[in-house]
């Protein structure tokens, strides 16, 4: 992507807000949303933004560590035991690899960072977890 403010230096990359490309899609998981990747270049960490309306994703086991910072609305995870841990703007969820979760959104805008999946298909798996094509 060529963008006037998109720049890379040794060890640093700036991705301006207007370079983010949110891709919307209705999803089978009942979580309608849009995903914009900030970093998904094959490095050990990927990150992006998710806008999601009210809904819940399907349950899945995390094969990565993930940090989710809530910027707007409410976003949380329902655990295997049924407990719901929900964050509001300014709060951060730290999810450990191996945890079984179901994402729950209520008009949410979040920023997430996650480690590469064990099988290396991290970009596709993030998108599938929230029901959005990458």
C-alpha positions in Angstrom: 0.0 0.0 0.0 1.4 3.4 -1.0 0.4 6.1 1.4 2.0 9.5 2.1 2.4 8.8 5.9 3.0 5.1 5.7 6.7 4.7 6.4 9.2 2.1 7.6 12.5 2.6 9.2 14.8 0.1 10.8 12.6 -1.5 13.5 9.8 1.0 13.2 6.6 1.2 11.1 4.0 4.0 11.2 0.5 3.1 10.0 -1.7 6.2 9.9 -5.3 5.9 10.7 -6.5 6.8 7.2 -4.4 3.9 5.8 -6.5 1.4 7.7 -8.9 -0.5 5.4 -11.9 -1.8 7.4 -13.5 -4.7 5.6 -17.1 -5.3 6.6 -18.9 -8.6 6.4 -22.0 -10.2 8.0 -20.8 -13.3 9.8 -22.3 -16.7 10.6 -21.0 -16.4 14.2 -23.6 -13.6 14.8 -20.9 -11.0 15.2 -21.2 -8.5 12.4 -18.1 -6.5 12.1 -15.2 -5.0 10.2 -11.6 -5.8 10.5 -8.6 -3.5 9.7 -5.1 -5.0 9.9 -2.4 -2.6 11.2 0.4 -5.2 11.0 0.1 -8.6 9.3 3.4 -9.0 7.4 4.4 -12.4 8.6 6.2 -11.1 11.8 5.8 -12.8 15.1 3.1 -10.3 16.2 0.0 -9.3 14.3 -2.3 -6.4 15.2 -5.3 -4.6 14.0 -8.6 -3.0 14.8 -12.0 -4.7 15.0 -15.4 -3.0 14.9 -18.2 -5.3 16.0 -21.8 -4.9 16.6 -23.7 -6.9 19.2 -23.0 -10.6 18.8 -21.0 -13.6 19.8 -18.3 -15.6 17.9 -18.2 -19.4 17.9 -16.1 -21.0 20.8 -12.5 -21.9 20.0 -9.3 -22.7 21.7 -6.6 -20.0 21.4 -3.4 -21.2 19.7 -1.8 -17.9 20.4 -1.5 -15.2 23.2 -3.6 -12.2 22.6 -4.0 -8.7 24.1 -7.3 -6.8 23.3 -7.6 -3.1 24.3 -11.2 -1.8 24.2 -11.5 1.7 22.6 -15.3 1.9 22.5 -18.4 -0.1 23.5 -18.0 -3.4 25.3 -15.9 -6.4 24.3 -15.3 -9.5 26.2 -14.8 -13.3 26.3 -17.1 -16.0 27.5 -15.0 -18.8 29.0 -15.7 -22.5 28.8 -17.3 -22.5 32.3 -19.8 -19.8 31.2 -18.1 -16.9 33.0 -18.2 -13.6 31.0 -15.3 -11.2 31.3 -16.2 -8.0 29.7 -14.1 -4.9 29.2 -15.1 -1.3 28.6 -13.1 1.6 27.0 -9.7 1.9 28.5 -9.6 -1.7 29.8 -7.5 -4.5 28.4 -8.0 -8.2 28.1 -4.9 -10.5 28.2 -5.7 -13.9 26.8 -3.4 -16.9 27.2 -2.7 -19.6 24.6 -4.8 -22.7 25.2 -7.8 -20.8 26.7 -11.2 -21.7 25.2 -13.1 -18.5 24.5 -16.1 -17.1 22.7 -15.8 -13.4 21.8 -18.7 -11.2 22.8 -19.2 -7.7 21.4 -21.6 -4.9 22.2 -21.0 -2.1 19.7 -17.3 -2.5 20.2 -14.1 -1.0 18.7 -11.0 -2.8 19.9 -7.3 -2.9 19.1 -5.7 -6.3 19.3 -2.2 -7.7 19.2 -1.5 -11.4 19.1 1.4 -13.8 18.7 1.8 -16.0 15.7 -0.2 -19.2 15.8 1.7 -22.4 16.2 0.9 -23.4 12.6 1.8 -19.9 11.2 -1.7 -19.1 9.9 -2.3 -16.2 12.3 -3.9 -13.7 9.9 -6.5 -16.2 8.6 -7.2 -17.5 12.1 -7.9 -14.1 13.6 -10.3 -13.3 10.9 -12.0 -16.7 11.2 -12.3 -16.4 15.0 -14.4 -13.3 14.6 -16.1 -14.5 11.4 -14.5 -12.1 8.9 -12.6 -12.9 5.7 -9.0 -11.8 5.7 
